[in-house]
Amino acid sequence: MMNWMTDREPLEVALYVGGALHFCILIASALTPFALDWKGLLAPLPKLLRQMFWVYGAFIVLTIICFGALVLMHAPKMAAGDPVGRSVCAVIAIFWGVRLAVQLFIFDATPFLTRWFWKVGYNALTLVFIAMVVIFTWGAVA
């Protein structure tokens, strides 16, 4: 394993890590509906709004899967400065940059952070979002 990493440029390794982190984020995404009691809290909404909420969530999950898969399949070209790869990195950096801004300045998760593990998870996710912005900004400008 270590030999595999030493044979690659640091950016390429970082991109592989970033690609894998997309799939780690999906673990948190899978827990969110339960942690936030979507079923109970969305029940009073009209059916169309409940459906839209789930569809939007599914599209975000699909986007994250696509980003992760693209990076894992094409990290060497992206690290080599391929213009399309740099553009993909820029899009991913913007996506996670906006998500980080929402996390820091818009969402107020305080009422839901009632247990230590929710607090740890929330803060860990924030750190992952920061890492994603750094990794993919590096890929976009390198």
DSSP file with accessible surface (Angstrom, degrees, kcal/mol):
  #  RESIDUE AA STRUCTURE BP1 BP2  ACC     N-H-->O    O-->H-N    N-H-->O    O-->H-N    TCO  KAPPA ALPHA  PHI   PSI    X-CA   Y-CA   Z-CA
    1    1 A M     >        0   0  179      0, 0.0     4,-1.7     0, 0.0     5,-0.2   0.000 360.0 360.0 360.0 -46.4    0.0    0.0    0.0
    2    2 A M  H  >  +     0   0  134      1,-0.2     4,-2.3     2,-0.2     5,-0.2   0.892 360.0  54.6 -63.5 -37.5    2.7    2.4    0.9
    3    3 A N  H  > S+     0   0  109      1,-0.2     4,-1.3     2,-0.2    -1,-0.2   0.890 104.5  55.0 -61.8 -39.0    4.6    1.7   -2.3
    4    4 A W  H  4 S+     0   0   88      1,-0.2     3,-0.2     2,-0.2    -1,-0.2   0.918 111.1  44.8 -59.3 -42.6    1.4    2.5   -4.3
    5    5 A M  H >< S+     0   0   73     -4,-1.7     3,-1.3     1,-0.2    -2,-0.2   0.877 109.8  53.4 -72.0 -36.0    1.3    5.9   -2.6
    6    6 A T  H 3< S+     0   0   93     -4,-2.3    -1,-0.2     1,-0.3    -2,-0.2   0.718 101.4  61.3 -74.6 -18.2    5.0    6.7   -3.0
    7    7 A D  T 3< S+     0   0  107     -4,-1.3     2,-0.3    -3,-0.2    -1,-0.3   0.413  99.6  71.2 -83.8   1.6    4.8    6.1   -6.7
    8    8 A R  S <  S-     0   0   74     -3,-1.3    -3,-0.0    -4,-0.1     0, 0.0  -0.842  87.9-103.0-121.2 156.2    2.3    8.9   -7.2
    9    9 A E     >  -     0   0  136     -2,-0.3     4,-2.1     1,-0.1     3,-0.2  -0.408  36.9-113.6 -70.0 150.9    2.4   12.6   -7.0
   10   10 A P  H  > S+     0   0   83      0, 0.0     4,-2.6     0, 0.0     5,-0.2   0.875 116.3  53.2 -56.1 -39.0    1.0   14.2   -3.8
   11   11 A L  H  > S+     0   0   11      2,-0.2     4,-2.7     1,-0.2     5,-0.2   0.914 106.9  51.8 -64.1 -40.7   -1.9   15.8   -5.7
   12   12 A E  H  > S+     0   0   26      2,-0.2     4,-2.3    -3,-0.2    -1,-0.2   0.935 111.3  47.0 -61.5 -43.9   -2.9   12.5   -7.2
   13   13 A V  H  X S+     0   0   24     -4,-2.1     4,-2.5     1,-0.2    -2,-0.2   0.933 111.8  51.2 -62.6 -43.6   -3.0   10.9   -3.8
   14   14 A A  H  X S+     0   0   16     -4,-2.6     4,-2.9     1,-0.2    -2,-0.2   0.903 108.9  51.4 -61.0 -40.0   -5.0   13.8   -2.4
   15   15 A L  H  X S+     0   0    0     -4,-2.7     4,-3.0     2,-0.2    -1,-0.2   0.906 108.3  50.9 -65.5 -40.0   -7.5   13.4   -5.2
   16   16 A Y  H  X S+     0   0   49     -4,-2.3     4,-2.5     2,-0.2    -2,-0.2   0.924 111.4  48.6 -61.0 -41.8   -7.9    9.7   -4.5
   17   17 A V  H  X S+     0   0   73     -4,-2.5     4,-2.6     1,-0.2    -2,-0.2   0.940 112.3  48.7 -62.3 -45.6   -8.5   10.6   -0.9
   18   18 A G  H  X S+     0   0    0     -4,-2.9     4,-1.2     2,-0.2    -2,-0.2   0.900 110.1  51.4 -61.3 -40.8  -11.0   13.3   -1.9
   19   19 A G  H  X S+     0   0    0     -4,-3.0     4,-0.7     1,-0.2     3,-0.5   0.932 112.0  46.6 -61.9 -43.4  -12.8   10.8   -4.2
   20   20 A A  H >X S+     0   0   45     -4,-2.5     4,-1.5     1,-0.2     3,-0.8   0.880 104.0  62.3 -67.5 -35.2  -13.0    8.3   -1.4
   21   21 A L  H 3X S+     0   0   36     -4,-2.6     4,-2.5     1,-0.3    -1,-0.2   0.814  92.8  65.6 -61.5 -28.7  -14.3   11.0    1.0
   22   22 A H  H 3X S+     0   0    0     -4,-1.2     4,-1.1    -3,-0.5    -1,-0.3   0.916 103.6  45.4 -57.2 -40.9  -17.3   11.4   -1.2
   23   23 A F  H <X S+     0   0   79     -3,-0.8     4,-0.6    -4,-0.7    -1,-0.2   0.827 109.5  54.9 -76.1 -27.7  -18.4    7.9   -0.4
   24   24 A C  H >X S+     0   0   70     -4,-1.5     3,-1.1     1,-0.2     4,-1.0   0.895 103.5  56.0 -67.6 -38.6  -17.7    8.5    3.3
   25   25 A I  H 3X S+     0   0    9     -4,-2.5     4,-2.2     1,-0.3    -1,-0.2   0.843  96.8  64.9 -61.4 -31.8  -20.0   11.5    3.2
   26   26 A L  H 3X S+     0   0   30     -4,-1.1     4,-2.2     1,-0.2    -1,-0.3   0.795  92.9  61.7 -64.8 -24.5  -22.8    9.2    1.9
   27   27 A I  H <X S+     0   0  110     -3,-1.1     4,-1.4    -4,-0.6    -1,-0.2   0.948 106.6  44.4 -63.8 -46.3  -22.7    7.4    5.2
   28   28 A A  H  X S+     0   0   26     -4,-1.0     4,-1.7     1,-0.2    -2,-0.2   0.902 111.1  55.0 -63.2 -38.9  -23.7   10.6    6.9
   29   29 A S  H  < S+     0   0   38     -4,-2.2    -1,-0.2     1,-0.2    -2,-0.2   0.887 105.9  51.7 -61.4 -38.0  -26.3   11.2    4.2
   30   30 A A  H  < S+     0   0   62     -4,-2.2     4,-0.4     1,-0.2    -1,-0.2   0.827 112.4  46.1 -69.0 -29.4  -27.8    7.8    4.9
   31   31 A L  H >X S+     0   0   91     -4,-1.4     4,-2.9    -3,-0.2     3,-0.6   0.734  93.3  81.2 -83.4 -23.3  -28.1    8.6    8.6
   32   32 A T  H 3X S+     0   0   47     -4,-1.7     4,-2.7     1,-0.2     6,-0.2   0.886  86.1  53.4 -55.4 -49.1  -29.5   12.1    8.2
   33   33 A P  H 34>S+     0   0   21      0, 0.0     5,-2.5     0, 0.0     6,-0.4   0.874 116.8  40.5 -58.6 -31.9  -33.2   11.1    7.6
   34   34 A F  H X45S+     0   0  172     -3,-0.6     3,-1.0    -4,-0.4    -2,-0.2   0.919 114.7  50.2 -78.9 -45.0  -33.1    9.1   10.8
   35   35 A A  H 3<5S+     0   0   33     -4,-2.9    -3,-0.2     1,-0.3    -1,-0.2   0.852 119.6  37.5 -62.7 -35.0  -31.1   11.6   12.9
   36   36 A L  T 3<5S-     0   0   52     -4,-2.7    -1,-0.3    -5,-0.3    -2,-0.2   0.318 106.4-125.9-100.4   6.8  -33.4   14.4   11.9
   37   37 A D  T <>5 +     0   0   86     -3,-1.0     4,-3.0    -5,-0.2     5,-0.3   0.910  39.9 173.4  50.5  52.6  -36.6   12.4   12.0
   38   38 A W  H  ><S+     0   0   44     -5,-2.5     4,-2.6     1,-0.2     5,-0.3   0.890  72.7  57.4 -56.4 -41.5  -37.6   13.3    8.5
   39   39 A K  H  > S+     0   0  184     -6,-0.4     4,-0.7     1,-0.2    -1,-0.2   0.943 115.6  34.7 -58.0 -47.6  -40.5   10.9    8.5
   40   40 A G  H  4 S+     0   0   37      1,-0.2     3,-0.3     2,-0.2    -2,-0.2   0.925 121.2  45.5 -73.6 -44.6  -42.1   12.5   11.6
   41   41 A L  H  < S+     0   0  100     -4,-3.0    -2,-0.2     1,-0.2    -3,-0.2   0.797 116.3  44.9 -73.6 -28.2  -41.1   16.2   10.9
   42   42 A L  H >< S+     0   0   16     -4,-2.6     3,-1.7    -5,-0.3    -1,-0.2   0.617  88.3  91.9 -88.7 -11.8  -42.1   16.1    7.2
   43   43 A A  T 3< S+     0   0   56     -4,-0.7    -1,-0.2    -3,-0.3    -2,-0.1   0.848  81.2  54.8 -53.7 -39.7  -45.5   14.3    7.9
   44   44 A P  T 3  S+     0   0  113      0, 0.0    -1,-0.3     0, 0.0    -2,-0.1   0.703  91.5  94.3 -70.7 -14.8  -47.5   17.5    8.2
   45   45 A L  S <  S-     0   0   64     -3,-1.7     5,-0.1     1,-0.1    -3,-0.0  -0.389  91.4 -91.9 -74.1 154.9  -46.3   18.8    4.8
   46   46 A P     >  -     0   0   81      0, 0.0     4,-2.0     0, 0.0     3,-0.4  -0.274  40.4-109.4 -60.6 151.7  -48.4   18.2    1.7
   47   47 A K  H  > S+     0   0  132      1,-0.2     4,-2.8     2,-0.2     5,-0.2   0.871 116.5  55.8 -53.4 -43.2  -47.4   15.0   -0.2
   48   48 A L  H  > S+     0   0  110      1,-0.2     4,-2.7     2,-0.2    -1,-0.2   0.917 107.8  48.3 -59.7 -43.1  -45.8   16.9   -3.1
   49   49 A L  H  > S+     0   0   83     -3,-0.4     4,-2.3     2,-0.2    -1,-0.2   0.898 111.2  50.1 -66.9 -38.6  -43.5   18.8   -0.8
   50   50 A R  H  X S+     0   0   82     -4,-2.0     4,-2.0     2,-0.2    -2,-0.2   0.937 112.7  47.7 -61.5 -44.7  -42.5   15.6    1.0
   51   51 A Q  H  X S+     0   0   93     -4,-2.8     4,-2.6     1,-0.2    -2,-0.2   0.915 110.8  50.8 -62.7 -43.3  -41.8   14.0   -2.4
   52   52 A M  H  X S+     0   0   63     -4,-2.7     4,-3.1    -5,-0.2     5,-0.3   0.911 107.3  54.3 -61.7 -41.2  -39.8   17.0   -3.5
   53   53 A F  H  X S+     0   0   86     -4,-2.3     4,-2.1     1,-0.2    -1,-0.2   0.933 112.1  43.3 -57.6 -47.7  -37.7   16.9   -0.4
   54   54 A W  H  X S+     0   0  127     -4,-2.0     4,-2.4     2,-0.2    -1,-0.2   0.889 113.6  51.2 -67.9 -38.2  -36.8   13.2   -1.0
   55   55 A V  H  X S+     0   0   71     -4,-2.6     4,-2.5     2,-0.2    -2,-0.2   0.933 109.6  49.5 -66.0 -43.9  -36.1   13.8   -4.7
   56   56 A Y  H  X S+     0   0  137     -4,-3.1     4,-2.1     1,-0.2    -1,-0.2   0.926 111.4  50.0 -60.5 -41.9  -33.8   16.7   -4.0
   57   57 A G  H  X S+     0   0   21     -4,-2.1     4,-2.4    -5,-0.3    -1,-0.2   0.912 109.5  51.1 -60.8 -42.0  -32.0   14.5   -1.4
   58   58 A A  H  X S+     0   0   58     -4,-2.4     4,-2.7     1,-0.2    -2,-0.2   0.900 108.7  51.3 -64.7 -38.6  -31.7   11.7   -4.0
   59   59 A F  H  X S+     0   0  131     -4,-2.5     4,-2.4     2,-0.2    -1,-0.2   0.887 109.3  50.3 -66.8 -36.7  -30.2   14.1   -6.6
   60   60 A I  H  X S+     0   0   89     -4,-2.1     4,-2.5     2,-0.2    -2,-0.2   0.937 111.1  48.9 -65.4 -43.6  -27.6   15.4   -4.1
   61   61 A V  H  X S+     0   0   51     -4,-2.4     4,-2.6     1,-0.2    -2,-0.2   0.935 111.2  50.1 -60.4 -44.8  -26.7   11.8   -3.3
   62   62 A L  H  X S+     0   0   94     -4,-2.7     4,-2.6     1,-0.2    -1,-0.2   0.909 109.7  51.1 -61.7 -40.4  -26.4   11.0   -7.0
   63   63 A T  H  X S+     0   0   50     -4,-2.4     4,-2.8     2,-0.2    -1,-0.2   0.930 110.2  49.0 -61.9 -44.6  -24.2   14.1   -7.6
   64   64 A I  H  X S+     0   0    4     -4,-2.5     4,-2.6     1,-0.2     5,-0.2   0.917 111.3  49.7 -63.7 -41.2  -21.9   13.0   -4.7
   65   65 A I  H  X S+     0   0   67     -4,-2.6     4,-2.8     2,-0.2     5,-0.2   0.937 112.0  48.3 -61.6 -45.3  -21.6    9.5   -6.1
   66   66 A C  H  X S+     0   0   61     -4,-2.6     4,-2.8     2,-0.2     5,-0.2   0.919 111.6  49.2 -63.3 -43.7  -20.8   10.9   -9.6
   67   67 A F  H  X S+     0   0   27     -4,-2.8     4,-2.3     2,-0.2     5,-0.2   0.948 113.8  46.3 -59.5 -49.3  -18.2   13.2   -8.2
   68   68 A G  H  X S+     0   0    0     -4,-2.6     4,-2.6    -5,-0.2    -2,-0.2   0.925 114.4  47.0 -59.9 -45.6  -16.5   10.4   -6.2
   69   69 A A  H  X S+     0   0   33     -4,-2.8     4,-2.3    -5,-0.2     5,-0.2   0.923 111.4  51.0 -64.8 -44.0  -16.6    8.0   -9.1
   70   70 A L  H  X S+     0   0   67     -4,-2.8     4,-1.8    -5,-0.2    -1,-0.2   0.927 113.2  45.5 -58.8 -44.9  -15.2   10.5  -11.6
   71   71 A V  H  X S+     0   0    0     -4,-2.3     4,-1.2    -5,-0.2    -2,-0.2   0.941 113.0  48.7 -66.9 -46.2  -12.3   11.4   -9.3
   72   72 A L  H  < S+     0   0   63     -4,-2.6    -1,-0.2     1,-0.2    -2,-0.2   0.856 116.2  44.4 -64.5 -31.4  -11.5    7.8   -8.5
   73   73 A M  H  < S+     0   0  122     -4,-2.3    -1,-0.2    -5,-0.2    -2,-0.2   0.770 127.5  26.6 -81.1 -24.9  -11.5    6.8  -12.2
   74   74 A H  H  X S+     0   0   85     -4,-1.8     4,-2.4    -5,-0.2     3,-0.2   0.179  75.7 121.1-128.7  19.1   -9.6    9.8  -13.5
   75   75 A A  H  X S+     0   0    0     -4,-1.2     4,-3.0     1,-0.2     5,-0.2   0.882  76.1  55.2 -55.1 -42.2   -7.3   11.1  -10.6
   76   76 A P  H  > S+     0   0   55      0, 0.0     4,-1.6     0, 0.0    -1,-0.2   0.939 112.0  42.6 -60.4 -43.8   -4.1   10.6  -12.6
   77   77 A K  H  4>S+     0   0  133     -3,-0.2     5,-2.0     2,-0.2     4,-0.3   0.898 114.7  51.2 -66.9 -39.0   -5.3   12.8  -15.5
   78   78 A M  H ><5S+     0   0    6     -4,-2.4     3,-1.2     1,-0.2    -1,-0.2   0.918 111.1  47.6 -64.1 -40.9   -6.8   15.3  -13.1
   79   79 A A  H 3<5S+     0   0   22     -4,-3.0    -1,-0.2     1,-0.2    -2,-0.2   0.785 103.9  62.6 -70.0 -26.8   -3.5   15.5  -11.2
   80   80 A A  T 3<5S-     0   0   86     -4,-1.6    -1,-0.2    -5,-0.2    -2,-0.2   0.500 120.9-105.1 -78.3  -3.6   -1.5   15.9  -14.5
   81   81 A G  T < 5 +     0   0   26     -3,-1.2    -3,-0.2    -4,-0.3    -2,-0.1   0.661  53.3 174.4  90.7  15.6   -3.3   19.2  -15.2
   82   82 A D     >< -     0   0   60     -5,-2.0     4,-2.9     1,-0.1     5,-0.2  -0.355  35.2-130.1 -53.4 129.8   -5.7   17.9  -17.9
   83   83 A P  H  > S+     0   0   92      0, 0.0     4,-2.1     0, 0.0    -1,-0.1   0.878 107.2  47.3 -57.4 -39.7   -8.0   20.9  -18.6
   84   84 A V  H  > S+     0   0   99      2,-0.2     4,-2.6     1,-0.2     5,-0.2   0.924 112.6  50.2 -67.1 -41.7  -11.2   18.9  -18.3
   85   85 A G  H  > S+     0   0    5      1,-0.2     4,-2.5     2,-0.2    -1,-0.2   0.904 110.0  49.9 -61.4 -41.6   -9.9   17.4  -15.0
   86   86 A R  H  X S+     0   0   99     -4,-2.9     4,-2.3     2,-0.2    -1,-0.2   0.896 110.5  50.9 -64.3 -37.9   -9.1   20.8  -13.7
   87   87 A S  H  X S+     0   0   72     -4,-2.1     4,-2.4    -5,-0.2    -2,-0.2   0.912 109.4  49.7 -65.8 -41.4  -12.5   22.0  -14.6
   88   88 A V  H  X S+     0   0   38     -4,-2.6     4,-2.6     1,-0.2     5,-0.2   0.930 110.4  51.2 -62.7 -42.8  -14.1   19.0  -12.8
   89   89 A C  H  X S+     0   0    0     -4,-2.5     4,-2.9     1,-0.2    -2,-0.2   0.906 108.9  51.5 -59.5 -41.2  -12.0   19.8   -9.8
   90   90 A A  H  X S+     0   0   34     -4,-2.3     4,-2.6     2,-0.2    -2,-0.2   0.924 110.1  48.2 -63.0 -43.7  -13.2   23.4   -9.9
   91   91 A V  H  X S+     0   0   83     -4,-2.4     4,-2.7     2,-0.2    -2,-0.2   0.930 113.7  47.0 -62.1 -44.2  -16.8   22.4  -10.1
   92   92 A I  H  X S+     0   0    0     -4,-2.6     4,-2.6     1,-0.2     5,-0.3   0.915 111.5  51.3 -66.0 -39.9  -16.3   20.0   -7.1
   93   93 A A  H  X S+     0   0    9     -4,-2.9     4,-2.4    43,-0.3    -1,-0.2   0.916 111.9  46.9 -62.8 -42.5  -14.5   22.7   -5.1
   94   94 A I  H  X S+     0   0  113     -4,-2.6     4,-2.9     2,-0.2     5,-0.3   0.934 110.8  52.6 -64.2 -45.4  -17.3   25.1   -5.7
   95   95 A F  H  X S+     0   0   61     -4,-2.7     4,-2.2     1,-0.2    -2,-0.2   0.952 116.0  38.7 -54.6 -51.6  -19.9   22.5   -4.8
   96   96 A W  H  X S+     0   0    4     -4,-2.6     4,-2.6     2,-0.2    -1,-0.2   0.823 112.9  57.2 -74.6 -28.0  -18.2   21.7   -1.5
   97   97 A G  H  X S+     0   0   23     -4,-2.4     4,-2.4    -5,-0.3    -1,-0.2   0.931 109.8  44.5 -65.2 -43.1  -17.3   25.4   -0.9
   98   98 A V  H  X S+     0   0   87     -4,-2.9     4,-2.5     2,-0.2    -2,-0.2   0.925 113.3  51.1 -65.7 -41.8  -20.9   26.3   -1.1
   99   99 A R  H  X S+     0   0   71     -4,-2.2     4,-2.3    -5,-0.3    -2,-0.2   0.905 110.1  49.9 -63.3 -38.6  -21.9   23.4    1.1
  100  100 A L  H  X S+     0   0   26     -4,-2.6     4,-2.5     2,-0.2    -1,-0.2   0.926 109.4  51.2 -64.4 -43.5  -19.3   24.5    3.7
  101  101 A A  H  X S+     0   0   42     -4,-2.4     4,-3.0     1,-0.2     5,-0.5   0.912 110.4  49.3 -60.6 -41.6  -20.6   28.0    3.6
  102  102 A V  H  X>S+     0   0   32     -4,-2.5     5,-2.8     1,-0.2     4,-1.9   0.927 111.0  50.6 -62.0 -44.0  -24.1   26.7    4.2
  103  103 A Q  H  <5S+     0   0    6     -4,-2.3    -2,-0.2    -5,-0.2    -1,-0.2   0.907 119.8  35.5 -59.2 -42.6  -22.8   24.6    7.1
  104  104 A L  H  <5S+     0   0   93     -4,-2.5    -2,-0.2    -5,-0.1    -1,-0.2   0.823 132.3  20.6 -84.4 -33.7  -21.0   27.5    8.7
  105  105 A F  H  <5S+     0   0  170     -4,-3.0    -3,-0.2    -5,-0.2    -2,-0.2   0.563 127.8  29.7-119.2 -11.4  -23.4   30.5    8.1
  106  106 A I  T  <5S+     0   0  122     -4,-1.9    -3,-0.2    -5,-0.5    -4,-0.1   0.763  96.7  74.3-116.7 -54.7  -26.9   29.2    7.3
  107  107 A F      < -     0   0  108     -5,-2.8     2,-0.5     1,-0.1    -1,-0.1  -0.406  54.1-163.8 -66.3 139.0  -27.7   25.9    9.0
  108  108 A D        +     0   0  113     -2,-0.1     4,-0.1     1,-0.1    -1,-0.1  -0.867  18.2 166.3-119.0  93.0  -28.4   26.0   12.7
  109  109 A A    >>  +     0   0   19     -2,-0.5     3,-2.3    -6,-0.2     4,-1.0   0.502  42.8 108.1 -85.2  -2.2  -28.0   22.4   13.7
  110  110 A T  G >4 S+     0   0  100      1,-0.3     3,-1.0     2,-0.2    -1,-0.2   0.839  72.9  55.4 -47.8 -45.8  -27.9   23.2   17.5
  111  111 A P  G 34 S+     0   0   88      0, 0.0    -1,-0.3     0, 0.0    -2,-0.1   0.770 112.7  44.3 -63.1 -20.0  -31.4   21.9   18.3
  112  112 A F  G <4 S+     0   0   88     -3,-2.3     2,-1.5     1,-0.2     3,-0.3   0.556  90.4  84.4 -98.2 -10.9  -30.4   18.5   16.8
  113  113 A L    <<  +     0   0   37     -3,-1.0    -1,-0.2    -4,-1.0    -3,-0.1  -0.426  50.9 134.4 -90.5  63.1  -26.9   18.2   18.3
  114  114 A T        +     0   0  104     -2,-1.5     2,-0.3    -3,-0.1    -1,-0.2   0.586  58.4  50.6 -91.0 -13.1  -28.3   16.7   21.5
  115  115 A R  S >> S-     0   0  149     -3,-0.3     4,-1.9     1,-0.1     3,-0.7  -0.923  84.9-116.8-127.3 155.0  -25.8   13.9   22.0
  116  116 A W  H 3> S+     0   0  186     -2,-0.3     4,-2.7     1,-0.2     5,-0.2   0.873 113.4  54.6 -59.3 -37.0  -22.0   13.9   21.9
  117  117 A F  H 3> S+     0   0   82      1,-0.2     4,-2.3     2,-0.2    -1,-0.2   0.824 106.1  51.6 -72.2 -27.3  -21.9   11.6   18.8
  118  118 A W  H <> S+     0   0   80     -3,-0.7     4,-2.6     2,-0.2    -1,-0.2   0.898 111.7  48.1 -71.1 -38.3  -24.1   14.0   16.8
  119  119 A K  H  X S+     0   0  108     -4,-1.9     4,-2.5     2,-0.2     5,-0.2   0.933 113.0  47.0 -64.9 -45.1  -21.8   16.9   17.8
  120  120 A V  H  X S+     0   0   84     -4,-2.7     4,-2.8     1,-0.2     5,-0.2   0.934 114.0  48.2 -62.0 -45.8  -18.7   14.9   16.8
  121  121 A G  H  X S+     0   0   34     -4,-2.3     4,-2.6     2,-0.2    -2,-0.2   0.917 111.3  49.7 -61.4 -43.6  -20.3   13.8   13.6
  122  122 A Y  H  X S+     0   0   50     -4,-2.6     4,-2.0     2,-0.2    -1,-0.2   0.934 114.6  44.1 -62.5 -45.0  -21.3   17.3   12.7
  123  123 A N  H  X S+     0   0   94     -4,-2.5     4,-2.1     2,-0.2    -2,-0.2   0.877 112.1  52.9 -70.2 -35.4  -17.9   18.7   13.4
  124  124 A A  H  X S+     0   0   47     -4,-2.8     4,-2.3    -5,-0.2    -2,-0.2   0.915 108.1  51.3 -64.0 -41.9  -16.2   15.9   11.5
  125  125 A L  H  X S+     0   0   37     -4,-2.6     4,-2.7     2,-0.2    -2,-0.2   0.908 107.2  53.3 -60.5 -41.4  -18.4   16.6    8.5
  126  126 A T  H  X S+     0   0   16     -4,-2.0     4,-2.2     1,-0.2    -1,-0.2   0.927 109.3  48.8 -59.8 -43.0  -17.4   20.2    8.7
  127  127 A L  H  X S+     0   0  119     -4,-2.1     4,-2.5     1,-0.2    -1,-0.2   0.890 110.1  51.3 -64.3 -38.6  -13.7   19.2    8.6
  128  128 A V  H  X S+     0   0   34     -4,-2.3     4,-2.7     2,-0.2    -2,-0.2   0.918 108.3  51.8 -64.4 -41.4  -14.3   16.8    5.7
  129  129 A F  H  X S+     0   0    3     -4,-2.7     4,-2.2     2,-0.2    -2,-0.2   0.916 109.8  49.4 -61.9 -41.0  -16.0   19.7    3.8
  130  130 A I  H  X S+     0   0   72     -4,-2.2     4,-2.5     1,-0.2    -2,-0.2   0.942 110.7  50.1 -61.4 -45.9  -12.9   21.9    4.4
  131  131 A A  H  X S+     0   0   35     -4,-2.5     4,-3.1     1,-0.2     5,-0.2   0.904 108.9  52.4 -59.4 -41.4  -10.7   19.1    3.2
  132  132 A M  H  X S+     0   0    0     -4,-2.7     4,-2.5     1,-0.2     5,-0.3   0.917 109.3  48.8 -62.3 -43.2  -12.8   18.7    0.0
  133  133 A V  H  X S+     0   0   33     -4,-2.2     4,-2.1     2,-0.2     5,-0.3   0.937 114.7  45.5 -62.4 -44.6  -12.5   22.4   -0.7
  134  134 A V  H  X S+     0   0   90     -4,-2.5     4,-2.3     2,-0.2    -2,-0.2   0.951 115.0  46.5 -64.2 -49.4   -8.7   22.4   -0.2
  135  135 A I  H  X S+     0   0   18     -4,-3.1     4,-2.2     1,-0.2    -2,-0.2   0.940 118.0  40.3 -60.1 -49.0   -8.1   19.2   -2.2
  136  136 A F  H  X S+     0   0    0     -4,-2.5     4,-1.7    -5,-0.2   -43,-0.3   0.807 112.4  54.1 -81.9 -22.4  -10.3   20.2   -5.2
  137  137 A T  H  X S+     0   0   59     -4,-2.1     4,-2.1    -5,-0.3     5,-0.2   0.924 109.6  50.4 -68.1 -42.4   -9.2   23.8   -5.3
  138  138 A W  H  X S+     0   0  109     -4,-2.3     4,-2.1    -5,-0.3    -2,-0.2   0.937 110.5  49.4 -57.2 -46.2   -5.6   22.5   -5.4
  139  139 A G  H  < S+     0   0    1     -4,-2.2    -1,-0.2     1,-0.2    -2,-0.2   0.845 111.0  50.4 -63.4 -32.0   -6.6   20.2   -8.3
  140  140 A A  H  < S+     0   0   18     -4,-1.7    -1,-0.2   -51,-0.2    -2,-0.2   0.846 119.9  32.8 -75.2 -33.0   -8.2   23.1  -10.1
  141  141 A V  H  <        0   0  101     -4,-2.1    -2,-0.2    -3,-0.1    -1,-0.2   0.602 360.0 360.0-101.4 -13.2   -5.3   25.5   -9.9
  142  142 A A     <        0   0   59     -4,-2.1   -56,-0.0    -5,-0.2    -4,-0.0  -0.308 360.0 360.0 -70.0 360.0   -2.3   23.0  -10.0
